[in-house]
Amino acid sequence: MLRENPMFKKMIATGEERMSKIASQLLSNEKFMNALQKTVTAAMDARGTVERAAQTALSAMNIPTAGDVKKLEGKIEELEKVFEGLSAKIAELQKKEAPPTHQEMSGTLAR
């Protein structure tokens, strides 16, 4: 209802136009872009430092990190595949080595 109001629509359009102009001016300003790049780089470096410190602290307390858990999940998946393969081979061998059933023996004797 409010968005249908022509005055409100004009205010939104004017605000969008002004914000677009300001954003364009900032993005074309070399000093601003250098400062922004330095800020982003510093934030990324700080994040890396915090992550390494957290990993060190967790390791010192003998608590697994998310990376440790992912590695273990991968190893578990590998072991599951190996187990499935071995189970299939065991079942195959059991079929080959199974003693003849009563029906099989009766059929052999009848010949």
N, C-alpha and C positions, 0 to 999 in steps of 0.2 A: 504494500500500500504506500509506504513512504518512498520506496524506490520509483514509484509511478509518478511522483510529484515532479513537475518540470523544473521547479526551482532547485530541488534536491539533485536532480540529474545534472543540471548546469554546474552546481557546486562540485559534484564528483568529477565532472569533466575538467573543470578548471584546476582542481587539486591534482588530478592525474597529469595534466599538461605541465603544471609547475614542477611536480616531482620528477617528471621525465627530463625537463630542462636542467634541474639541479643535478640529477644523476649523470647526465651527459657532460655537464661542466666538470664534475668531480672526476669522472673517468678520463677526461682529456687533460686533467691537471697532472703533470709529471711528478710533482712533489707529493701530491696525495697518493698517487699510485705506488710510489716508492715506499711511503710510510705504510700503506696498506700491505704491501708485499713483506716488509720487515715485520709487521705485526703478525701476519699469518705464519711466517717462518718461525718467529719466536714462539708462537702458540704451539706449532707442531713440535718444535724442539722440547718445549716444556712438557708436552704430552708424552713424548718418548722418554724423558727423564722420569716422569711420574710412573710410567708403566714399568721401567727397569727397576725403580725403587720398590714398587709393589711386588714385582717378581722376586726380588732379593729378600724382601721381608717375608713373603709367603714361603719361600724356600727355607729360610732360617727357622721358620716355625713348623717346617715339614708338612706344609699344606700345598696340595697340587694347584698349579695355575690352570687357566683355561687351555693353554697350549699343551700342558701335560695331559689333561683329560682328553683332548682331541687325539693326541698320539696314542693313548691307551685305547680309545674307541677304534682307531684304525687297526691296531694290533688285534683287538677282539674280533673285528670283522674278518681279518685274515685267518685267525684261528677257527672261526665258524666255517669258513669256506673249506679249510683243510679238514675239519671234522666231518663236514658233509661229504667230502670226497672219500674219506676213509670209511665212513658209514656205508656209502654206496658200494665200495670195493668189498667190504666185509659181507654185506648182504649177497653180493654176486658170488663170492667164494662159498658162502654157506649154501647157496642154491646148487652149486656144482658138487659140493662134498656131502650133501644131505643124503642119508640112507634112503633107499627106495621105500615108498609107502606100501601099505598092505595091498592096495589096488594094483600098484605096479608089480609087486611080487606075484600076485594071483594071475595077472596077465602073462607074465613070463612063464609060469608053471603050466599054463593052459596050452602053450604052444608046443 
